[in-house]
Amino acid sequence: MNDHIINHSRRQFLMNTGVGLGAVALNRLLPARAAAENLGSQLSHFAPKAKRVIFLFMSGGPSQHDLFDYKPKLRDLYGQDLKKHMVIPRLSGMTSGKATFDIAPSMFDFKQHGSSGAWVSSLLPHTAKIVDDLCFVKSMTSTHVNHDPAVTFLQAGYQFPGRPSIGSWVSYGMGHANENLPAYMVLTSVGNYKAAQPLLSRLWGSGFLPSKFQGIKLRSGKNPILYLKDPGGRTMDEEKMMLDVVRQLNEHRYQVVGDPEIQTRITQYEMAARMQMSVPNLTDYSDESDSVFELYGEDARKPGTFASNCLLARRMIERDVRFVQLFHTGWDHHDDVAKYHPVLCKETDQSAAALVTDLKQRGLLDSTLVVWGGEFGRTVFSQGGLQPKRYGRDHHPYNFTYWLAGGGIKGGVTYGETDDFSCTVTKDPVEVHDLHATILHLLGFDHEQLTYKFQGRHFRLTDIHGTIVKGILS
């Protein structure tokens, strides 16, 4: 048997064995290597206020003035040409050539909530109940007016593909806290309104960082991670022998060529083995009480929904995953905001609020930073006509709203102001690089010092930009 295996070429051997490593490896090989790995903070520059991050990314661009940025004066200007009141900024190609820009106020009711008096749309009744735990940043700005560069910019600090995602930077800086799960995990869900940009794996990729820092995506269904399940057909001794030989082949190859990705491959095979036991436990909700599903909503029982992913994110945080990224697509409403925004809000409102509440009840919110937002906002003028009041909205990167909670963030505050048309920032602008710098700061990093040398240059998430938004820190 030994001769048969060793006589295979390295490529044939890896193709035949796959990544089914067997539970036996957990007991017979991996603990020693896991102990040798750096499982804690590697590059922290000062004591962190947050130990983990959950980023709830609303892909497509939620409308800030239909959800949070209340502009009551617009109702008196319904149908007027916005150009009579202000200079129109650069727009997407879908509306840049319009002759008139008809003002379209929000069709939804707003009320103030909590002791902070935060304004929240009627579309978000559950978020309204937790406003005193949230910090609303109404002055977010981006430099990109189309989805792909804007989403890439939000995730990687640069509009072109190839840079590491924010989760990869955090994973690179902090290392693992749990030897049985990756430091960076990704969950995706698709809204009922499916007209959305596709989610590309580079959005959670590691770019030029070693690939062990990339996000690991969990899918719904019986096989949350592809190729993790043992294909069977081998004894436990054969599994152990195969794993030993794969490691020897890779280590020999590393000695020949010195490629650090070979070392990554070795550690990732062994992480896969540990995950064969940890992932099924992670995704098994049988230990959750009925009250938890009442909190998150019945959709939490349905794998692959945003509600289920929020609950799964909490379970990851309990297991010390460093960075959890949730993507929920479908917010790109160029037509019929009155129909589609309520659908997306219903899919996300209860579970996002439940996540904050659940973390707080379990004593985890103070050490977990929760971030909610999309790649940009929406225009105040209509797209597709005003009648019968079922208009859409185009992309608007010049101001949009994020909320943050926990992990060193002031609760019950609103930061930044916009003009009467929710078109431009009038006070305390927050650029994407500023958001990234602030997240890293809360995790204990000087964003200017968390760097990686590639092609002769020291790169960082914030490039040559970024200012910590001190006004939102507790």
Residue pairs with C-beta under 8 A, 6 or more apart in sequence:
1 238
1 241
2 241
5 13
5 241
5 242
5 245
6 245
8 16
10 249
10 253
13 245
13 246
13 249
14 246
14 249
17 242
17 246
18 227
18 231
19 227
19 228
19 269
19 272
20 227
20 228
20 229
20 230
20 231
20 232
20 239
21 230
21 239
21 243
21 269
21 270
21 272
21 273
21 276
22 230
22 234
22 236
22 239
22 240
22 243
22 273
22 276
23 230
23 273
23 276
23 277
24 236
24 237
24 239
24 240
25 239
25 240
25 243
25 270
25 273
26 273
26 274
26 276
26 277
28 240
29 240
29 243
29 244
29 270
29 273
30 270
30 273
30 274
33 267
33 270
34 179
34 270
34 274
37 175
37 176
37 179
37 267
38 175
38 176
39 175
39 176
39 177
39 178
39 179
40 174
40 175
40 176
40 177
41 48
41 173
41 174
41 175
41 444
42 173
42 174
42 175
43 172
43 173
43 174
43 445
43 449
43 450
44 173
44 174
44 443
44 444
44 445
45 444
45 445
45 446
45 449
45 450
46 444
46 446
47 444
48 442
48 443
48 444
48 445
49 367
49 407
49 408
49 442
49 444
49 473
49 474
50 367
50 368
50 369
50 406
50 407
50 408
50 442
50 443
51 177
51 320
51 322
51 367
51 368
51 407
51 443
52 317
52 320
52 321
52 322
52 323
52 324
52 367
52 368
52 369
52 407
53 167
53 170
53 322
53 323
53 324
53 368
53 369
53 370
53 371
53 407
53 439
53 443
54 313
54 317
54 324
54 326
54 355
54 368
54 369
54 370
54 371
55 166
55 167
55 323
55 324
55 325
55 326
55 371
56 310
56 326
56 328
56 348
56 352
56 355
56 370
56 371
56 372
56 373
57 154
57 155
57 325
57 326
57 327
57 328
57 373
57 374
58 328
58 331
58 344
58 348
58 372
58 373
58 374
59 151
59 196
59 197
59 199
59 327
59 328
59 329
59 330
59 331
59 374
59 375
60 147
60 196
60 197
60 329
60 330
60 331
60 332
60 333
60 374
60 375
61 147
61 150
61 331
61 332
61 374
61 375
61 376
61 377
61 378
61 395
61 396
61 400
62 331
62 341
62 344
62 373
62 374
62 377
62 378
62 400
62 401
63 106
63 333
63 337
63 341
63 377
63 378
63 393
64 138
64 377
64 378
64 396
64 399
64 400
64 401
64 422
65 71
65 74
65 106
65 377
65 378
65 380
65 422
66 106
66 107
66 108
66 121
66 123
66 337
66 341
66 378
67 120
67 121
67 123
67 124
67 341
67 345
67 401
68 118
68 119
68 120
68 121
68 136
68 138
68 401
68 403
69 119
69 138
69 399
69 401
69 418
69 422
70 106
70 110
70 119
70 121
71 105
71 106
71 380
71 420
71 421
71 422
72 110
73 420
74 103
74 105
74 106
74 380
74 420
74 421
75 105
77 85
77 103
77 105
78 103
78 104
78 105
78 386
79 102
79 103
79 386
80 102
80 103
81 100
81 101
81 102
81 103
82 88
82 101
82 102
82 103
82 380
82 381
82 421
82 423
83 100
83 101
85 421
86 419
86 421
86 423
86 424
88 101
89 398
89 423
89 424
90 96
90 145
91 145
91 379
91 394
91 395
92 145
92 146
92 394
92 395
94 334
94 383
94 394
95 101
95 379
95 381
95 383
95 394
101 379
101 381
102 381
102 382
102 385
102 386
103 380
103 381
103 382
103 421
104 380
104 381
104 382
104 386
104 391
104 393
105 380
106 121
107 337
107 338
107 389
108 121
108 122
108 123
108 341
109 121
109 122
110 119
110 120
110 121
110 122
111 119
111 120
111 122
111 128
112 118
112 119
113 119
113 120
113 128
113 129
113 131
114 128
114 131
114 132
114 412
115 132
115 412
116 131
116 132
116 412
116 413
116 414
118 128
118 131
118 134
118 136
118 412
118 414
120 127
120 128
120 131
121 345
123 341
123 342
123 345
123 349
124 345
124 349
125 349
126 349
126 350
126 352
126 353
126 354
127 134
127 349
127 352
127 353
127 403
129 353
130 353
130 356
130 357
130 405
131 412
132 411
132 412
133 356
133 360
133 365
133 405
133 406
133 411
133 412
134 356
134 403
134 404
134 405
134 411
134 412
135 403
135 404
135 405
135 409
135 410
135 411
135 412
135 413
135 414
135 415
135 472
136 401
136 402
136 403
136 413
136 414
136 415
137 401
137 402
137 403
137 404
137 415
137 416
137 430
137 435
137 469
137 472
138 399
138 401
138 414
138 415
138 416
138 417
138 418
139 399
139 415
139 416
139 417
139 418
139 425
139 427
139 428
139 429
139 430
140 373
140 377
140 399
140 400
140 401
140 402
140 416
140 430
140 431
140 432
140 435
141 397
141 398
141 399
141 400
141 425
141 429
141 430
141 431
141 432
142 150
142 153
142 154
142 375
142 376
142 397
142 400
142 431
142 432
143 153
143 159
143 397
143 432
144 150
144 153
144 159
144 375
144 376
144 397
145 376
145 395
145 397
146 395
147 197
147 332
147 375
147 395
148 197
149 159
149 160
150 159
150 375
150 376
150 395
150 397
151 197
151 203
151 375
152 158
152 159
152 160
152 161
152 202
152 203
153 159
153 375
153 432
154 374
154 375
154 432
155 165
155 166
155 203
155 204
156 163
156 164
156 165
156 166
156 203
156 207
156 461
157 163
157 166
157 432
157 433
157 436
157 461
157 462
157 463
158 463
161 202
162 202
162 207
162 208
163 207
163 208
163 459
164 172
164 205
164 206
164 207
164 208
164 209
164 213
164 452
164 461
165 202
165 203
165 204
165 205
165 206
165 207
165 214
165 215
165 325
166 323
166 436
166 439
166 461
167 184
167 186
167 204
167 215
167 323
167 325
168 184
168 204
168 205
168 206
168 207
168 209
168 213
168 214
168 215
169 209
169 213
169 440
169 450
169 460
169 461
170 183
170 184
170 322
170 323
170 439
170 440
170 443
171 182
171 183
171 184
171 206
171 213
171 322
171 323
172 206
172 209
172 210
172 213
172 450
172 452
173 440
173 443
173 445
173 450
174 183
174 322
174 443
175 183
175 322
176 182
176 183
176 322
177 183
177 320
177 321
177 322
178 278
178 319
178 320
178 321
179 274
180 274
180 275
180 277
180 278
180 319
181 275
181 278
181 279
181 282
181 316
181 319
181 320
181 321
182 215
182 216
182 271
182 275
182 321
183 213
183 321
183 322
183 323
184 204
184 213
184 214
184 215
184 216
184 321
184 322
184 323
184 325
185 215
185 216
185 217
185 218
185 316
185 321
185 323
185 324
185 325
186 204
186 215
186 216
186 217
186 218
186 324
186 325
186 326
186 327
187 217
187 218
187 309
187 312
187 313
187 324
187 325
187 326
187 327
188 199
188 217
188 309
188 326
188 327
188 328
188 329
189 304
189 305
189 306
189 308
189 309
189 326
189 327
189 328
189 329
189 347
190 196
190 328
190 329
190 330
191 306
191 328
191 329
191 330
191 331
191 343
191 344
191 347
192 330
192 343
192 344
192 347
193 330
193 333
193 340
193 343
193 344
194 329
194 330
195 330
195 332
196 329
196 330
196 331
196 332
197 329
197 332
199 327
199 329
201 217
203 327
204 214
204 215
204 217
204 325
205 214
205 215
206 212
206 213
206 214
208 452
208 454
208 455
208 459
209 452
210 260
210 261
210 264
211 261
211 264
211 268
212 264
212 267
212 268
212 271
215 323
215 325
216 225
217 225
218 224
218 225
218 279
218 283
218 312
219 225
219 226
219 304
220 303
220 304
220 308
221 303
221 304
223 229
224 279
224 283
225 275
225 279
228 272
228 275
228 276
228 279
229 276
230 239
230 276
234 242
243 269
243 273
246 269
247 266
247 269
250 262
250 265
250 266
251 262
251 266
253 259
253 262
254 262
254 263
254 266
278 319
282 312
282 315
282 316
282 319
283 303
283 312
285 300
285 301
285 311
288 311
292 300
292 311
292 358
293 300
293 301
295 354
295 357
295 358
296 307
296 310
296 311
296 350
296 351
296 354
296 355
296 358
297 307
297 350
297 351
297 354
298 307
299 305
299 306
299 307
299 308
299 347
299 351
300 307
300 308
300 310
300 311
300 351
301 308
302 308
305 347
306 326
306 328
306 347
306 348
306 351
306 352
307 347
307 350
307 351
307 354
309 326
309 328
310 326
310 351
310 352
310 354
310 355
311 351
311 355
313 324
313 326
313 355
314 355
314 358
314 359
314 362
314 364
316 324
317 324
317 359
317 364
317 368
318 362
318 364
328 344
328 347
328 348
330 340
330 343
330 344
330 347
331 344
331 374
333 340
333 341
333 378
333 392
333 393
334 383
334 384
334 392
334 393
334 394
335 383
335 384
335 390
335 391
335 392
336 384
336 390
336 391
336 392
337 378
337 390
337 391
337 392
337 393
338 389
338 390
339 390
352 372
355 370
356 365
356 370
356 405
356 406
359 365
359 368
359 370
359 406
360 406
364 406
365 405
365 406
365 407
366 406
366 407
367 406
367 407
368 406
368 407
369 404
369 405
369 406
369 407
369 408
369 409
369 439
369 442
369 443
370 404
370 405
370 406
370 407
371 402
371 403
371 404
371 435
371 439
372 402
372 403
372 404
373 400
373 401
373 402
373 403
374 400
375 397
376 395
376 396
376 397
376 400
377 396
377 397
377 398
377 399
377 400
377 401
377 422
378 393
378 394
378 395
378 396
379 393
379 394
379 395
379 396
379 423
380 393
380 396
380 421
380 422
380 423
381 393
381 394
382 391
382 392
382 393
383 391
383 392
383 393
383 394
384 391
384 392
385 391
396 423
398 423
398 424
398 425
399 418
399 422
399 423
399 424
399 425
402 430
402 435
404 472
405 411
407 442
408 442
408 473
408 474
409 442
409 472
409 473
409 474
410 472
410 473
410 474
411 474
413 472
415 428
415 430
415 469
415 471
415 472
416 425
416 427
416 428
416 429
416 430
417 425
417 426
417 427
417 428
418 424
418 425
418 426
419 426
428 471
430 469
431 465
431 466
433 462
433 463
433 465
433 466
433 467
434 465
434 466
434 467
434 468
434 469
435 469
436 447
436 461
436 462
436 466
437 447
437 462
437 466
437 467
437 468
437 469
438 468
438 469
438 472
438 473
440 446
440 447
440 450
440 461
440 462
441 447
441 468
441 473
442 473
447 460
447 461
447 462
447 466
447 468
448 460
448 462
448 466
450 460
450 461
451 458
451 459
451 460
452 458
452 459
452 460
453 459
